[in-house]
Every structure is written in C-alpha cells, then in structure tokens.
C-alpha cells in the first residue's frame, strides 16, 4: 500500500520517496462488494494529485474530501491511468510509471501535497470510487516549471 514518487528535472532524478497510503472506507467496501457479492468491477483506475491539504481521512470520497483539494494544473487533459500488472505473491503494482508533466502548465513553482487513486479519469472530476490517498508526512513538495513527476502504486494484501 505504497505510492512511490519520483521528481525529475531535465530527465535527472531529483528526488524519490515512497509513501504509505490510507485505503478509504469506500474503497474497502467496493473491494468486498465486488469480490464477495458479485458487484460490477471498476476496471480502470487513475492517479490524481493533491494540492492544498490539511489532512486525508478514511471516510473521504470524491464527492466529499474536506481536508484536501485536487491539483489539476499539469499538462495532460486527464488524470494519469494506473495500469496494474498481474498480481504476484498477494501484491499488485504498475506495469509502467504514470507521468505528470509540468512543462507548459505552470509558470512558477507550486506545491504538491500527495496523491490519490480513483476510478474516474476526468481531471477535477467528483465521481468514481476513491480507493486511496497519501499525503507527504514531512510537508509538500515544490514543483518547478519544466519538471516531471512519475508515480507508481503497489498494493499488498495484508496477512
């Protein structure tokens, strides 16, 4: 249950960090409902960025997450898709890294406070299942024009 974040400037690694995440109640209920009750499965998942933030909470949903706001000022018109590999040893992870580019979208430094994973690819959208979110423990990261952020997500079923 870890997001791994890389910050790159001119294709040089500037920072790399792994952050534990909080699985939402909505996400856990969706997993149980799909697996044990045969509910329709969400087959596409997307990364979002968290801008302004005071806290995240397990009761957060895309329609209501009062402790944070989505950051949408990146180059892509949509959220970046999470493409999971085949699970192995009770772990599922990305096939490829999701890339957020800030080459054209920002003109001065800005801050990112964390990430989330949701079943809706619309940037700024408020529908879909919010699976998880993660906030940097030691404060926001400064993103400068021209930089690129790469994300991966690994989920391990606890034993």
C-alpha positions as CSV (number, residue, x, y, z in Angstrom):
1,X,0.0,0.0,0.0
2,X,2.7,2.4,-1.1
3,X,2.9,5.2,-3.6
4,X,6.4,5.8,-5.0
5,X,7.1,9.3,-6.3
6,X,10.0,10.4,-8.5
7,X,10.6,14.1,-9.3
8,X,12.7,14.6,-12.5
9,X,14.3,17.8,-13.8
10,X,15.6,17.5,-17.4
11,X,15.4,13.7,-17.1
12,X,17.7,13.8,-14.0
13,X,16.3,12.2,-10.8
14,X,16.0,15.0,-8.2
15,X,14.0,13.1,-5.5
16,X,12.5,9.7,-4.9
17,X,10.3,8.8,-2.0
18,X,7.8,6.1,-1.0
19,X,4.7,7.0,1.0
20,X,2.2,4.7,2.8
21,X,-1.4,5.4,1.9
22,X,-4.8,5.3,3.5
23,X,-7.4,3.0,1.9
24,X,-10.8,4.7,2.1
25,X,-13.9,3.0,3.5
26,X,-15.5,3.5,0.1
27,X,-12.5,1.6,-1.5
28,X,-12.6,-1.2,1.0
29,X,-16.4,-1.6,0.7
30,X,-16.0,-1.7,-3.1
31,X,-13.4,-4.4,-2.9
32,X,-15.6,-6.5,-0.6
33,X,-18.7,-5.9,-2.6
34,X,-17.0,-6.9,-5.9
35,X,-15.3,-9.9,-4.6
36,X,-17.9,-11.4,-2.3
37,X,-21.2,-10.1,-3.7
38,X,-20.5,-10.0,-7.4
39,X,-20.9,-6.2,-7.8
40,X,-19.7,-4.6,-11.0
41,X,-15.9,-4.2,-11.1
42,X,-14.2,-0.8,-11.7
43,X,-11.7,-1.8,-14.4
44,X,-9.9,1.5,-14.9
45,X,-8.0,3.4,-12.2
46,X,-6.3,6.8,-12.3
47,X,-3.8,8.8,-10.3
48,X,-4.7,12.3,-9.1
49,X,-2.5,14.9,-7.4
50,X,-3.4,16.5,-4.1
51,X,-2.7,20.3,-3.9
52,X,-4.0,22.2,-0.8
53,X,-4.2,19.8,2.1
54,X,-4.6,19.8,5.8
55,X,-5.4,16.0,6.1
56,X,-6.8,13.0,4.4
57,X,-9.3,10.6,6.1
58,X,-10.6,7.1,5.5
59,X,-14.1,8.5,5.1
60,X,-13.0,10.6,2.1
61,X,-14.9,10.2,-1.2
62,X,-14.5,12.1,-4.4
63,X,-17.8,13.9,-3.7
64,X,-16.6,14.9,-0.2
65,X,-12.9,15.2,1.0
66,X,-12.9,18.3,3.1
67,X,-9.2,18.0,4.1
68,X,-7.7,18.4,0.6
69,X,-8.2,19.6,-2.9
70,X,-7.2,18.1,-6.2
71,X,-4.3,19.8,-8.0
72,X,-5.2,19.9,-11.8
73,X,-2.5,22.3,-13.2
74,X,-0.4,19.7,-15.1
75,X,0.0,19.3,-18.9
76,X,-2.3,16.3,-19.5
77,X,-6.1,16.9,-20.1
78,X,-6.9,13.8,-17.9
79,X,-5.7,12.0,-14.8
80,X,-2.9,9.5,-15.4
81,X,-4.0,5.9,-15.7
82,X,-2.7,3.2,-13.2
83,X,-2.1,0.1,-15.2
84,X,-1.8,-2.9,-12.8
85,X,0.3,-5.9,-13.6
86,X,-0.9,-9.5,-12.8
87,X,-0.9,-9.9,-9.0
88,X,2.0,-11.9,-7.7
89,X,2.5,-13.1,-4.1
90,X,-0.5,-11.0,-3.0
91,X,1.0,-7.8,-4.5
92,X,-0.3,-5.8,-7.4
93,X,1.8,-2.9,-8.9
94,X,2.1,-0.7,-12.0
95,X,3.1,-2.1,-15.4
96,X,4.6,1.4,-16.2
97,X,5.0,4.6,-14.3
98,X,2.4,7.3,-14.6
99,X,3.9,10.6,-15.7
100,X,2.7,14.1,-14.8
101,X,4.5,16.8,-16.8
102,X,4.7,20.5,-15.7
103,X,6.5,21.7,-18.8
104,X,3.7,24.0,-20.1
105,X,1.1,24.1,-17.3
106,X,2.9,26.1,-14.6
107,X,5.0,29.3,-14.9
108,X,6.3,29.5,-11.3
109,X,6.9,26.9,-8.6
110,X,3.9,25.2,-7.0
111,X,3.3,22.6,-4.3
112,X,2.0,19.1,-4.3
113,X,1.0,17.5,-1.0
114,X,0.2,14.0,-2.1
115,X,-1.6,11.6,-4.4
116,X,-4.8,9.6,-4.8
117,X,-6.2,6.7,-6.8
118,X,-9.7,6.9,-8.2
119,X,-11.9,5.0,-10.7
120,X,-12.6,8.2,-12.8
121,X,-10.1,9.7,-15.3
122,X,-11.7,13.1,-15.5
123,X,-9.2,15.7,-14.1
124,X,-11.1,17.6,-11.4
125,X,-14.0,15.1,-11.5
126,X,-16.0,14.3,-8.4
127,X,-17.4,10.9,-9.3
128,X,-15.9,7.4,-9.1
129,X,-14.6,5.3,-6.2
130,X,-11.8,6.9,-4.3
131,X,-9.6,3.9,-3.5
132,X,-6.8,5.6,-1.5
133,X,-4.9,8.8,-0.8
134,X,-1.4,9.6,0.6
135,X,0.0,12.8,2.0
136,X,3.7,13.6,2.3
137,X,4.5,13.3,6.1
138,X,7.2,16.0,6.1
139,X,5.4,18.6,4.1
140,X,4.6,19.4,0.4
141,X,7.0,19.1,-2.5
142,X,7.9,22.1,-4.6
143,X,7.4,21.5,-8.3
144,X,9.1,23.9,-10.7
145,X,8.2,24.6,-14.4
146,X,9.6,22.0,-16.7
147,X,9.8,19.2,-14.1
148,X,8.1,15.9,-14.4
149,X,6.6,13.7,-11.6
150,X,6.4,9.9,-12.0
151,X,4.2,7.7,-9.9
152,X,3.8,4.1,-9.1
153,X,1.5,2.3,-6.7
154,X,1.9,-1.1,-5.1
155,X,-0.9,-2.8,-3.1
156,X,-0.2,-5.7,-0.9
157,X,-2.9,-7.7,0.7
158,X,-2.0,-7.8,4.5
159,X,-1.8,-11.2,6.1
